[in-house]
Amino acid sequence: AEAAAEQLRLYRRDPDGWRGCRSTDEVAVSWRPSAEFAGNLYKGEGILPASPQNVWECIKPVAGGLRTKWDQNVKDFEVIEAISDTVSICRTTTPSACMRIISPREFVDVVPFLYVKIIGFMKKNATNVEHPLCPPQPNFVRGFNYPCGCFCIPVPG
């Protein structure tokens, strides 16, 4: 969990090599080659007209949370084991895509998260993990997440 969190901090602090690939009035998406795996890193940045508390309610890693309601790429989310108040082992499933050419996926991740109420800062990250309480399920392809997540930082106004 700590290694994933540190990797995200490094990505966030390193401005080098990012190239814009898509932008709207609400969000800008950038990419750069990964040094850890054969592929690219992606980041999206934008300003949400919402309080930190409302943003946290939409992204916090809890079963029955709002993520499955707004994110069409998340079919289900469950907590397999709560390690502490701020670290959980979670299973996320995604629906099939492209007229079922892409099979439904499941991801099992260690998810450390932090929400500091005083300043409204929040961070949620994840990385792949194997867990004895969550063996691969039939009808799903087991996906693998490299360190990933989000930072939400309040801005004035």
DSSP file with accessible surface (Angstrom, degrees, kcal/mol):
  #  RESIDUE AA STRUCTURE BP1 BP2  ACC     N-H-->O    O-->H-N    N-H-->O    O-->H-N    TCO  KAPPA ALPHA  PHI   PSI    X-CA   Y-CA   Z-CA
    1    1 A A     >        0   0   44      0, 0.0     4,-2.2     0, 0.0     5,-0.2   0.000 360.0 360.0 360.0 -46.6    0.0    0.0    0.0
    2    2 A E  H  >  +     0   0  135      1,-0.2     4,-2.6     2,-0.2     5,-0.2   0.876 360.0  54.1 -66.2 -35.9    2.7    2.4    0.9
    3    3 A A  H  > S+     0   0   80      2,-0.2     4,-2.3     1,-0.2    -1,-0.2   0.914 109.6  48.0 -64.2 -40.8    4.7    1.6   -2.2
    4    4 A A  H  > S+     0   0    3      2,-0.2     4,-2.2     1,-0.2    -2,-0.2   0.924 111.8  49.8 -64.4 -43.2    1.7    2.4   -4.4
    5    5 A A  H  X S+     0   0    0     -4,-2.2     4,-2.1     1,-0.2    -2,-0.2   0.922 111.2  48.8 -62.2 -42.6    1.1    5.7   -2.5
    6    6 A E  H  X S+     0   0   73     -4,-2.6     4,-2.3     2,-0.2    -1,-0.2   0.906 108.6  53.6 -65.3 -39.5    4.7    6.7   -3.0
    7    7 A Q  H  X S+     0   0   44     -4,-2.3     4,-2.4     1,-0.2    -1,-0.2   0.927 108.6  49.7 -62.0 -40.9    4.6    5.9   -6.7
    8    8 A L  H  X S+     0   0   13     -4,-2.2     4,-2.4     1,-0.2    -1,-0.2   0.905 108.3  53.0 -64.8 -39.1    1.5    8.1   -7.1
    9    9 A R  H  X S+     0   0   63     -4,-2.1     4,-2.1     1,-0.2    -1,-0.2   0.914 109.3  49.9 -61.3 -40.5    3.3   10.9   -5.3
   10   10 A L  H  X S+     0   0   80     -4,-2.3     4,-1.5     1,-0.2    -2,-0.2   0.923 110.2  49.4 -64.5 -44.2    6.2   10.6   -7.7
   11   11 A Y  H  < S+     0   0   23     -4,-2.4     3,-0.2     1,-0.2    -1,-0.2   0.922 112.1  49.3 -58.0 -43.8    4.0   10.7  -10.7
   12   12 A R  H  < S+     0   0  135     -4,-2.4    -1,-0.2     1,-0.2    -2,-0.2   0.881 113.4  45.0 -66.3 -38.2    2.2   13.8   -9.4
   13   13 A R  H  < S+     0   0  152     -4,-2.1    -1,-0.2    -5,-0.2    -2,-0.2   0.698  97.1  81.5 -79.0 -21.3    5.5   15.7   -8.6
   14   14 A D     <  +     0   0   58     -4,-1.5    -1,-0.1    -3,-0.2    -4,-0.0  -0.769  49.8 176.0 -93.7 106.2    7.2   14.8  -11.9
   15   15 A P    >   +     0   0   98      0, 0.0     3,-0.8     0, 0.0    -1,-0.1   0.554  42.5 115.4 -84.4  -5.0    6.0   17.2  -14.7
   16   16 A D  T 3  S+     0   0  114      1,-0.2    -2,-0.1    16,-0.0     0, 0.0  -0.384  74.8   6.3 -76.1 139.6    8.3   15.8  -17.4
   17   17 A G  T 3  S+     0   0   47      1,-0.2     2,-0.3    -2,-0.1    -1,-0.2   0.382  79.4 143.2  84.1  -3.0    7.2   14.0  -20.5
   18   18 A W    <   -     0   0   46     -3,-0.8     2,-0.4    14,-0.1    -1,-0.2  -0.546  28.8-167.4 -74.7 134.6    3.4   14.5  -20.3
   19   19 A R  E     -A   31   0A 136     12,-2.9    12,-2.2    -2,-0.3     2,-0.1  -0.982  22.5-118.5-123.7 131.7    1.7   15.1  -23.6
   20   20 A G  E     +A   30   0A  68     -2,-0.4    10,-0.3    10,-0.2     3,-0.1  -0.403  35.6 166.6 -66.5 138.4   -1.9   16.3  -24.0
   21   21 A C  E     +     0   0A  68      8,-2.9     2,-0.3     1,-0.4     9,-0.2   0.587  64.2   8.9-125.7 -22.8   -4.2   13.9  -25.7
   22   22 A R  E     +A   29   0A 193      7,-1.6     7,-3.4     2,-0.0    -1,-0.4  -0.959  60.7 178.4-159.5 143.2   -7.7   15.2  -25.1
   23   23 A S  E     +A   28   0A  90     -2,-0.3     2,-0.2     5,-0.2     5,-0.2  -0.999   5.7 169.7-150.1 140.7   -9.2   18.3  -23.5
   24   24 A T        -     0   0   70      3,-2.8    -2,-0.0    -2,-0.3     0, 0.0  -0.747  56.0 -88.3-129.7-174.7  -12.6   19.7  -22.9
   25   25 A D  S    S+     0   0  164     -2,-0.2     3,-0.1     1,-0.2    -2,-0.0   0.758 127.5  39.5 -67.0 -23.0  -13.7   22.7  -20.8
   26   26 A E  S    S+     0   0  140      1,-0.2    21,-0.6    20,-0.1     2,-0.3   0.760 121.6  17.6 -97.8 -31.7  -14.0   20.4  -17.8
   27   27 A V  E     - B   0  46A  57     19,-0.2    -3,-2.8     2,-0.0     2,-0.4  -0.995  51.0-153.3-147.7 149.3  -10.9   18.1  -18.0
   28   28 A A  E     -AB  23  45A  35     17,-2.5    17,-2.3    -2,-0.3     2,-0.5  -0.993  15.5-158.0-122.4 130.0   -7.6   17.7  -19.7
   29   29 A V  E     +AB  22  44A  42     -7,-3.4    -8,-2.9    -2,-0.4    -7,-1.6  -0.926  13.9 178.4-111.3 132.7   -6.1   14.2  -20.2
   30   30 A S  E     -AB  20  43A  18     13,-2.8    13,-2.3    -2,-0.5     2,-0.3  -0.865   5.9-166.6-127.2 163.1   -2.4   13.7  -20.7
   31   31 A W  E     +AB  19  42A  58    -12,-2.2   -12,-2.9    -2,-0.3    11,-0.2  -0.948   8.8 175.9-144.1 162.6   -0.2   10.7  -21.2
   32   32 A R  E     - B   0  41A  30      9,-1.6     9,-3.2    -2,-0.3   -14,-0.1  -0.954  43.2 -85.2-159.3 156.4    3.5    9.6  -21.1
   33   33 A P  E     - B   0  40A  72      0, 0.0     2,-0.3     0, 0.0     7,-0.3  -0.356  47.2-119.6 -63.0 145.2    5.4    6.3  -21.5
   34   34 A S        -     0   0   17      5,-2.7     5,-0.3     3,-0.3     6,-0.0  -0.640  12.8-158.1 -85.6 142.8    5.7    4.3  -18.3
   35   35 A A  S    S+     0   0   98     -2,-0.3    -1,-0.1     1,-0.1     3,-0.1   0.583  93.2  52.8 -88.4 -13.1    9.1    3.5  -16.9
   36   36 A E  S    S+     0   0   88      1,-0.2     2,-0.3     3,-0.1    -1,-0.1   0.720 117.7   9.4 -95.6 -27.3    7.6    0.5  -15.0
   37   37 A F  S    S-     0   0   47      2,-0.2     2,-1.5   109,-0.0    -3,-0.3  -0.958  85.9 -86.1-149.7 166.1    5.8   -1.4  -17.7
   38   38 A A  S    S+     0   0  114     -2,-0.3     2,-0.3    -5,-0.1    -3,-0.1  -0.614  98.1  50.9 -79.3  90.4    5.3   -1.6  -21.5
   39   39 A G  S    S-     0   0   34     -2,-1.5    -5,-2.7    -5,-0.3     2,-0.3  -0.978  86.1 -68.7 170.0-165.4    2.6    1.0  -21.9
   40   40 A N  E     -B   33   0A  60     -2,-0.3     2,-0.4    -7,-0.3    -2,-0.0  -0.818  25.6-133.8-118.0 154.4    1.5    4.5  -21.0
   41   41 A L  E     -B   32   0A  17     -9,-3.2    -9,-1.6    -2,-0.3     2,-0.4  -0.817  25.2-161.4 -96.8 144.6    0.5    6.4  -17.9
   42   42 A Y  E     -B   31   0A 146     -2,-0.4     2,-0.4   -11,-0.2   -11,-0.2  -0.969   9.2-176.2-126.9 145.3   -2.6    8.6  -18.1
   43   43 A K  E     -B   30   0A  59    -13,-2.3   -13,-2.8    -2,-0.4     2,-0.4  -0.999   9.4-158.8-140.1 143.3   -3.7   11.5  -16.0
   44   44 A G  E     -B   29   0A  53     -2,-0.4     2,-0.4   -15,-0.2   -15,-0.2  -0.959  10.9-171.7-117.4 138.2   -6.8   13.6  -16.0
   45   45 A E  E     +B   28   0A 108    -17,-2.3   -17,-2.5    -2,-0.4     2,-0.3  -0.994  19.2 133.2-131.9 138.5   -7.0   17.0  -14.4
   46   46 A G  E     -B   27   0A  52     -2,-0.4     2,-0.5   -19,-0.2   -19,-0.2  -0.978  48.0-107.1-168.3 171.4   -9.9   19.2  -13.8
   47   47 A I        -     0   0  124    -21,-0.6    -2,-0.0    -2,-0.3     0, 0.0  -0.964  27.6-155.0-114.0 125.1  -11.8   21.4  -11.4
   48   48 A L        -     0   0  114     -2,-0.5     2,-2.3     2,-0.1     7,-0.1  -0.863  17.0-134.5 -99.3 130.3  -15.0   20.1  -10.0
   49   49 A P  S    S+     0   0  136      0, 0.0     2,-0.3     0, 0.0    -1,-0.0  -0.439  73.6  97.4 -81.5  68.9  -17.6   22.7   -8.7
   50   50 A A  S    S-     0   0   53     -2,-2.3    -2,-0.1     3,-0.0     0, 0.0  -0.984  79.1 -96.1-150.7 158.7  -18.2   20.7   -5.5
   51   51 A S     >  -     0   0   43     -2,-0.3     4,-2.2     1,-0.1     5,-0.2  -0.397  38.2-113.2 -73.4 154.8  -17.2   20.7   -1.9
   52   52 A P  H  > S+     0   0   34      0, 0.0     4,-2.7     0, 0.0     5,-0.2   0.890 118.2  56.3 -55.1 -37.2  -14.4   18.3   -0.9
   53   53 A Q  H  > S+     0   0   96      1,-0.2     4,-2.0     2,-0.2     5,-0.1   0.912 107.7  46.7 -63.3 -42.3  -17.0   16.3    1.1
   54   54 A N  H  > S+     0   0   99      2,-0.2     4,-1.1     1,-0.2    -1,-0.2   0.893 112.4  49.7 -68.6 -37.9  -19.2   15.8   -1.9
   55   55 A V  H >X S+     0   0   18     -4,-2.2     4,-1.3     1,-0.2     3,-0.7   0.940 109.7  52.0 -63.8 -45.0  -16.3   14.7   -4.1
   56   56 A W  H >X S+     0   0   21     -4,-2.7     4,-2.6     1,-0.3     3,-0.6   0.908 103.8  57.1 -59.2 -40.5  -15.1   12.3   -1.5
   57   57 A E  H 3< S+     0   0   84     -4,-2.0     9,-0.9     1,-0.2    -1,-0.3   0.846 107.9  49.5 -59.9 -31.4  -18.6   10.7   -1.3
   58   58 A C  H << S+     0   0   46     -4,-1.1    -1,-0.2    -3,-0.7    -2,-0.2   0.750 123.1  27.3 -79.8 -25.2  -18.4   10.0   -5.0
   59   59 A I  H << S+     0   0   25     -4,-1.3    -2,-0.2    -3,-0.6    -3,-0.2   0.576  82.6 122.7-115.2 -10.6  -14.9    8.3   -5.0
   60   60 A K     <  -     0   0   55     -4,-2.6     2,-1.8    -5,-0.2     7,-0.3  -0.242  68.5-116.9 -62.7 141.8  -14.4    6.8   -1.5
   61   61 A P        +     0   0    5      0, 0.0     2,-0.3     0, 0.0    -1,-0.1  -0.534  65.5 127.4 -83.5  80.7  -13.7    3.1   -1.7
   62   62 A V    >   -     0   0   53     -2,-1.8     3,-1.6    17,-0.0     5,-0.2  -0.982  64.3-104.3-133.6 146.3  -16.7    1.6    0.1
   63   63 A A  T 3  S+     0   0   61     -2,-0.3    15,-0.1     1,-0.3     3,-0.1  -0.422 109.9  21.3 -64.6 139.8  -19.3   -1.1   -0.8
   64   64 A G  T 3  S+     0   0   73     13,-0.5    -1,-0.3     1,-0.2    14,-0.1   0.586  96.5 141.1  76.6   9.5  -22.6    0.5   -1.7
   65   65 A G    <   -     0   0   13     -3,-1.6     3,-0.5    12,-0.1     4,-0.2  -0.040  67.8 -97.0 -75.8-175.8  -20.9    3.8   -2.5
   66   66 A L  S >> S+     0   0   70     -9,-0.9     4,-1.6     1,-0.2     3,-1.5   0.633 100.9  89.2 -80.6 -13.7  -21.7    6.2   -5.4
   67   67 A R  H 3> S+     0   0   72     -7,-0.3     4,-2.4     1,-0.3     7,-0.2   0.892  86.5  51.3 -55.8 -41.8  -18.9    5.0   -7.7
   68   68 A T  H 34 S+     0   0   51     -3,-0.5    -1,-0.3     1,-0.2    -2,-0.1   0.722 108.5  54.7 -70.4 -16.6  -21.1    2.3   -9.3
   69   69 A K  H <4 S+     0   0  151     -3,-1.5    -1,-0.2    -4,-0.2    -2,-0.2   0.842 120.5  25.1 -84.6 -34.4  -23.8    4.9   -9.9
   70   70 A W  H  < S+     0   0  136     -4,-1.6     2,-0.8    -3,-0.2    -2,-0.2   0.708 109.4  71.7-103.7 -21.7  -21.8    7.5  -11.9
   71   71 A D    ><  -     0   0   20     -4,-2.4     3,-2.0    -5,-0.3    -1,-0.1  -0.818  57.4-168.0-102.4 104.7  -18.9    5.4  -13.4
   72   72 A Q  T 3  S+     0   0  170     -2,-0.8    -1,-0.1     1,-0.3    -4,-0.1   0.648  86.2  63.9 -66.7 -12.1  -20.3    3.2  -16.2
   73   73 A N  T 3  S+     0   0  104     21,-0.1     2,-0.6     1,-0.1    -1,-0.3   0.424  91.7  72.5 -90.3   0.5  -17.0    1.3  -16.2
   74   74 A V    <   +     0   0   10     -3,-2.0    20,-0.2    -7,-0.2    -3,-0.1  -0.959  50.6 171.3-117.3 114.6  -17.6    0.0  -12.7
   75   75 A K        -     0   0  133     18,-2.8     2,-0.3    -2,-0.6    19,-0.2   0.863  69.6  -2.5 -86.7 -41.9  -20.3   -2.7  -12.3
   76   76 A D  E     -C   93   0B  78     17,-1.4    17,-2.5     2,-0.0     2,-0.4  -0.993  54.8-164.2-151.1 154.1  -19.6   -3.6   -8.7
   77   77 A F  E     +C   92   0B  21     -2,-0.3   -13,-0.5    15,-0.2     2,-0.3  -0.993  15.2 173.3-141.2 129.2  -17.3   -2.8   -5.8
   78   78 A E  E     -C   91   0B  68     13,-2.4    13,-2.7    -2,-0.4     2,-0.7  -0.993  31.3-127.3-139.7 147.3  -16.8   -4.8   -2.7
   79   79 A V  E     -C   90   0B  52     -2,-0.3    11,-0.3    11,-0.2     3,-0.2  -0.850  20.8-176.5 -90.7 118.4  -14.5   -4.7    0.3
   80   80 A I  E    S-     0   0B  33      9,-2.8     2,-0.3    -2,-0.7    10,-0.2   0.881  72.2  -4.4 -80.6 -43.1  -12.9   -8.1    0.8
   81   81 A E  E     -C   89   0B  81      8,-1.6     8,-3.2     3,-0.0     2,-0.8  -0.956  59.5-139.2-154.7 132.0  -11.0   -7.2    4.0
   82   82 A A  E     -C   88   0B  69     -2,-0.3     6,-0.2     6,-0.2     3,-0.1  -0.856  18.6-177.9 -90.3 112.4  -10.6   -4.0    5.9
   83   83 A I        -     0   0   91      4,-1.8     2,-0.2    -2,-0.8     5,-0.2   0.869  68.1 -27.6 -77.3 -40.1   -6.9   -4.0    7.0
   84   84 A S  S    S-     0   0   54      3,-2.1     3,-0.4    -3,-0.1    -1,-0.2  -0.866  82.2 -73.4-155.0-171.7   -7.3   -0.7    9.0
   85   85 A D  S    S+     0   0  155     -2,-0.2     3,-0.1     1,-0.2    -2,-0.0   0.726 133.2  29.4 -65.1 -21.3   -9.5    2.4    9.0
   86   86 A T  S    S+     0   0   67      1,-0.1    27,-2.6    26,-0.0     2,-0.4   0.331 113.0  64.3-124.5   7.1   -7.6    3.6    5.9
   87   87 A V  E     + D   0 112B  24     -3,-0.4    -3,-2.1    25,-0.2    -4,-1.8  -0.990  55.2 165.6-136.9 128.1   -6.5    0.4    4.0
   88   88 A S  E     -CD  82 111B   9     23,-1.6    23,-3.5    -2,-0.4     2,-0.6  -0.951  36.3-128.0-135.8 155.7   -8.8   -2.2    2.4
   89   89 A I  E     -CD  81 110B  10     -8,-3.2    -9,-2.8    -2,-0.3    -8,-1.6  -0.934  42.6-175.4 -98.1 124.0   -8.5   -5.1    0.0
   90   90 A C  E     -CD  79 109B   1     19,-2.9    19,-2.6    -2,-0.6     2,-0.5  -0.912  25.1-148.0-128.4 150.8  -11.2   -4.5   -2.6
   91   91 A R  E     -CD  78 108B  24    -13,-2.7   -13,-2.4    -2,-0.3     2,-0.4  -0.979  16.5-173.0-116.7 126.3  -12.6   -6.2   -5.6
   92   92 A T  E     -CD  77 107B  20     15,-2.6    15,-2.7    -2,-0.5     2,-0.4  -0.968   4.6-162.1-118.2 132.8  -13.9   -4.1   -8.5
   93   93 A T  E     -CD  76 106B   4    -17,-2.5   -18,-2.8    -2,-0.4   -17,-1.4  -0.897   1.3-159.5-114.7 148.4  -15.8   -5.6  -11.5
   94   94 A T  E     - D   0 105B  28     11,-2.6    11,-0.8    -2,-0.4   -20,-0.2  -0.900  20.9-114.4-120.8 152.2  -16.3   -4.0  -14.9
   95   95 A P        -     0   0   46      0, 0.0    10,-0.2     0, 0.0   -20,-0.0  -0.304  41.4 -88.1 -76.6 167.8  -18.9   -4.9  -17.5
   96   96 A S        -     0   0   42      8,-0.1     2,-0.3    -2,-0.0     7,-0.2  -0.320  50.2-157.1 -66.5 162.3  -18.1   -6.3  -20.9
   97   97 A A  B  >> +G  102   0C  42      5,-2.0     5,-2.3     1,-0.2     4,-0.8  -0.899  56.1  35.3-139.9 168.0  -17.4   -3.7  -23.6
   98   98 A C  T >45S-     0   0   83     -2,-0.3     3,-1.6     1,-0.2    -1,-0.2   0.939 134.9 -45.6  52.0  56.6  -17.4   -3.2  -27.3
   99   99 A M  T 345S-     0   0  179      1,-0.3    -1,-0.2    -3,-0.1    -2,-0.1   0.890 111.5 -55.1  55.3  40.3  -20.4   -5.5  -27.9
  100  100 A R  T 345S+     0   0  205      2,-0.2    -1,-0.3     1,-0.1    -2,-0.2   0.587 108.8 122.0  70.4  14.1  -18.9   -8.1  -25.6
  101  101 A I  T <<5S+     0   0  131     -3,-1.6     2,-0.6    -4,-0.8    -3,-0.2   0.880  72.9  55.2 -68.1 -36.5  -15.7   -8.3  -27.5
  102  102 A I  B   <S-G   97   0C  71     -5,-2.3    -5,-2.0     3,-0.0    -2,-0.2  -0.868  94.3-133.1 -97.9 121.5  -14.0   -7.3  -24.2
  103  103 A S        -     0   0   55     -2,-0.6    37,-0.1    -7,-0.2    -2,-0.1  -0.288  31.8 -85.5 -69.6 157.2  -14.9   -9.7  -21.4
  104  104 A P        -     0   0   37      0, 0.0    37,-2.5     0, 0.0     2,-0.3  -0.338  51.2-148.8 -58.6 144.0  -16.0   -8.5  -18.0
  105  105 A R  E     -De  94 141B  75    -11,-0.8   -11,-2.6    35,-0.2     2,-0.4  -0.830  12.7-158.5-116.7 156.1  -13.0   -7.9  -15.7
  106  106 A E  E     -De  93 142B   0     35,-2.2    37,-3.3    -2,-0.3     2,-0.4  -0.992   7.1-165.9-132.0 142.5  -12.3   -8.1  -12.0
  107  107 A F  E     -D   92   0B  37    -15,-2.7   -15,-2.6    -2,-0.4     2,-0.5  -0.994   6.5-161.8-127.7 132.6   -9.6   -6.4  -10.2
  108  108 A V  E     +D   91   0B   0     35,-0.4    21,-2.1    -2,-0.4     2,-0.3  -0.978  27.0 166.9-115.6 119.9   -8.4   -7.1   -6.6
  109  109 A D  E     -DF  90 128B   5    -19,-2.6   -19,-2.9    -2,-0.5     2,-0.5  -0.938  42.8-122.3-133.3 152.5   -6.4   -4.3   -5.1
  110  110 A V  E     -DF  89 127B  17     17,-2.4    17,-1.2    -2,-0.3   -21,-0.2  -0.845  36.4-163.4 -88.1 128.4   -5.0   -3.0   -1.9
  111  111 A V  E     -D   88   0B   7    -23,-3.5   -23,-1.6    -2,-0.5     2,-0.3  -0.871  11.9-175.7-123.9  96.1   -6.6    0.5   -1.5
  112  112 A P  E     -D   87   0B   9      0, 0.0    13,-1.9     0, 0.0     2,-0.3  -0.727  15.4-180.0 -83.9 141.2   -5.1    2.9    0.9
  113  113 A F  E     -H  124   0D  36    -27,-2.6     2,-0.4    -2,-0.3    11,-0.2  -0.984  15.3-166.5-143.2 156.5   -7.1    6.2    1.2
  114  114 A L  E     +H  123   0D  70      9,-2.6     9,-2.5    -2,-0.3     2,-0.4  -0.997   6.7 179.9-144.9 131.6   -6.9    9.4    3.1
  115  115 A Y  E     -H  122   0D  41     -2,-0.4     2,-0.8     7,-0.2     7,-0.2  -0.951  11.2-162.3-134.0 114.8   -9.4   12.2    3.7
  116  116 A V  E  >> -H  121   0D  50      5,-2.8     4,-2.0    -2,-0.4     5,-0.6  -0.861   3.3-165.6 -98.9 105.3   -8.2   15.1    5.8
  117  117 A K  T  45S+     0   0  163     -2,-0.8    -1,-0.2     1,-0.2   -64,-0.1   0.837  79.1  64.2 -63.2 -33.7  -11.4   16.9    6.9
  118  118 A I  T  45S+     0   0  163      1,-0.2    -1,-0.2     2,-0.1    -2,-0.0   0.931 122.8  15.4 -61.0 -45.6   -9.7   20.1    8.1
  119  119 A I  T  45S-     0   0  112     -3,-0.3    -1,-0.2     2,-0.1    -2,-0.2   0.509 100.6-121.0-108.4  -6.2   -8.4   21.1    4.7
  120  120 A G  T  <5 +     0   0    3     -4,-2.0     2,-0.2     1,-0.2    -3,-0.2   0.587  57.6 151.4  80.0   8.6  -10.5   18.8    2.4
  121  121 A F  E   < -H  116   0D  42     -5,-0.6    -5,-2.8    32,-0.1     2,-0.3  -0.507  19.5-179.6 -72.5 138.9   -7.5   17.0    0.9
  122  122 A M  E     -HI 115 152D   2     30,-2.3    30,-2.8    -7,-0.2     2,-0.4  -0.995  13.4-176.3-141.2 150.7   -8.2   13.5   -0.2
  123  123 A K  E     +HI 114 151D  21     -9,-2.5    -9,-2.6    -2,-0.3     2,-0.4  -0.992   2.8 177.3-145.2 132.5   -6.1   10.7   -1.8
  124  124 A K  E     +HI 113 150D  29     26,-2.4    26,-3.2    -2,-0.4     2,-0.3  -0.989  13.3 162.1-135.6 127.3   -7.2    7.3   -3.0
  125  125 A N  E     - I   0 149D   1    -13,-1.9     2,-0.3    -2,-0.4    24,-0.3  -0.894  12.1-170.2-138.3 171.4   -4.8    4.9   -4.7
  126  126 A A  E     - I   0 148D  11     22,-2.7    22,-2.2    -2,-0.3     2,-0.3  -0.988   7.3-172.9-155.9 158.8   -4.6    1.2   -5.5
  127  127 A T  E     -F  110   0B  29    -17,-1.2   -17,-2.4    -2,-0.3    19,-0.2  -0.967  40.9 -83.6-154.5 154.4   -2.4   -1.5   -6.8
  128  128 A N  E     +F  109   0B  29     17,-2.5     2,-0.3    -2,-0.3   -19,-0.3  -0.168  48.8 168.4 -58.7 145.3   -2.9   -5.1   -7.6
  129  129 A V        -     0   0   41    -21,-2.1     2,-0.4     2,-0.0   -21,-0.2  -0.985  31.3-127.6-153.5 151.6   -2.8   -7.8   -4.9
  130  130 A E        -     0   0  127     -2,-0.3     3,-0.0     3,-0.0   -21,-0.0  -0.841  28.5-174.1 -97.3 143.1   -3.6  -11.5   -4.5
  131  131 A H    >   -     0   0   24      3,-0.4     3,-2.0    -2,-0.4    -2,-0.0  -0.990  29.0-139.5-142.5 132.2   -5.9  -12.4   -1.7
  132  132 A P  T 3  S+     0   0  121      0, 0.0    -1,-0.1     0, 0.0    -2,-0.0   0.768 103.9  57.9 -63.4 -23.8   -7.0  -15.9   -0.4
  133  133 A L  T 3  S+     0   0  120      1,-0.2    -3,-0.0    -3,-0.0     0, 0.0   0.479 108.8  48.3 -83.3   0.0  -10.6  -14.7    0.2
  134  134 A C    <   +     0   0    4     -3,-2.0    -3,-0.4   -26,-0.0    -1,-0.2  -0.521  69.8 172.6-141.1  71.2  -11.0  -13.6   -3.4
  135  135 A P        -     0   0   72      0, 0.0    -5,-0.0     0, 0.0    -2,-0.0  -0.318  54.5 -70.2 -70.2 162.6   -9.8  -16.3   -5.9
  136  136 A P        -     0   0   86      0, 0.0     5,-0.0     0, 0.0     6,-0.0  -0.273  55.9-135.7 -54.4 137.2  -10.5  -15.6   -9.6
  137  137 A Q    >   -     0   0   74     -3,-0.1     3,-1.2     1,-0.1   -31,-0.1  -0.732  19.4-103.4 -98.4 146.1  -14.2  -15.8  -10.4
  138  138 A P  T 3  S+     0   0   97      0, 0.0     3,-0.1     0, 0.0    -1,-0.1  -0.298 105.0  27.6 -63.5 152.0  -15.7  -17.6  -13.4
  139  139 A N  T 3  S+     0   0  147      1,-0.2     2,-0.4   -36,-0.0    -2,-0.0   0.561 106.5  92.5  73.0   8.9  -16.9  -15.4  -16.2
  140  140 A F    <   -     0   0   56     -3,-1.2     2,-0.5   -37,-0.1   -35,-0.2  -0.988  69.1-136.9-128.8 145.5  -14.4  -12.7  -15.4
  141  141 A V  E     -e  105   0B  64    -37,-2.5   -35,-2.2    -2,-0.4     2,-0.6  -0.874  31.1-122.1 -94.4 128.1  -10.9  -12.0  -16.6
  142  142 A R  E     -e  106   0B  53     -2,-0.5   -35,-0.2   -37,-0.2     2,-0.1  -0.613  31.6-156.0 -74.7 117.6   -8.6  -11.1  -13.7
  143  143 A G        -     0   0   10    -37,-3.3     2,-0.4    -2,-0.6   -35,-0.4  -0.441   5.8-137.5 -88.8 166.5   -7.1   -7.7  -14.4
  144  144 A F        -     0   0  114     -2,-0.1     2,-0.5   -37,-0.1   -35,-0.1  -0.986  12.3-158.9-130.0 118.7   -3.9   -6.3  -13.1
  145  145 A N        -     0   0   43     -2,-0.4   -17,-2.5   -37,-0.2     3,-0.1  -0.877   4.3-153.8 -98.8 127.7   -3.6   -2.7  -11.8
  146  146 A Y        -     0   0   97     -2,-0.5   -20,-0.1     1,-0.2  -142,-0.0  -0.410  60.7 -53.6 -78.1 170.8   -0.3   -0.9  -11.6
  147  147 A P  S    S+     0   0   32      0, 0.0     2,-0.3     0, 0.0   -20,-0.2  -0.237  81.9 152.6 -51.5 129.7   -0.3    1.8   -9.0
  148  148 A C  E     +I  126   0D  48    -22,-2.2   -22,-2.7    -3,-0.1     2,-0.3  -0.950   0.6 110.8-151.7 167.0   -3.1    4.2   -9.8
  149  149 A G  E     -I  125   0D  45     -2,-0.3     2,-0.3   -24,-0.3   -24,-0.3  -0.994  47.0 -84.2 157.4-160.3   -5.5    6.6   -8.0
  150  150 A C  E     -I  124   0D  38    -26,-3.2   -26,-2.4    -2,-0.3     2,-0.4  -0.990  12.5-151.5-146.7 152.2   -6.4   10.2   -7.5
  151  151 A F  E     -I  123   0D  48     -2,-0.3     2,-0.5   -28,-0.2   -28,-0.2  -0.978  12.4-166.5-116.6 136.3   -5.6   13.3   -5.6
  152  152 A C  E     +I  122   0D  29    -30,-2.8   -30,-2.3    -2,-0.4    -2,-0.0  -0.986   9.0 179.8-125.9 121.3   -8.2   15.8   -4.8
  153  153 A I        -     0   0   80     -2,-0.5   -32,-0.1   -32,-0.2   -33,-0.1  -0.981  27.4-121.4-126.1 122.4   -7.0   19.2   -3.6
  154  154 A P        -     0   0   57      0, 0.0  -103,-0.1     0, 0.0   -33,-0.0  -0.303  25.2-158.9 -62.6 144.1   -9.4   22.1   -2.7
  155  155 A V        -     0   0   82      1,-0.0  -108,-0.0     0, 0.0     0, 0.0  -0.911  33.8 -86.2-119.4 150.9   -8.8   25.3   -4.6
  156  156 A P              0   0  135      0, 0.0    -1,-0.0     0, 0.0     0, 0.0  -0.300 360.0 360.0 -56.6 137.9  -10.0   28.7   -3.5
  157  157 A G              0   0  128   -108,-0.0     0, 0.0    -3,-0.0     0, 0.0   0.450 360.0 360.0  85.9 360.0  -13.6   29.5   -4.5
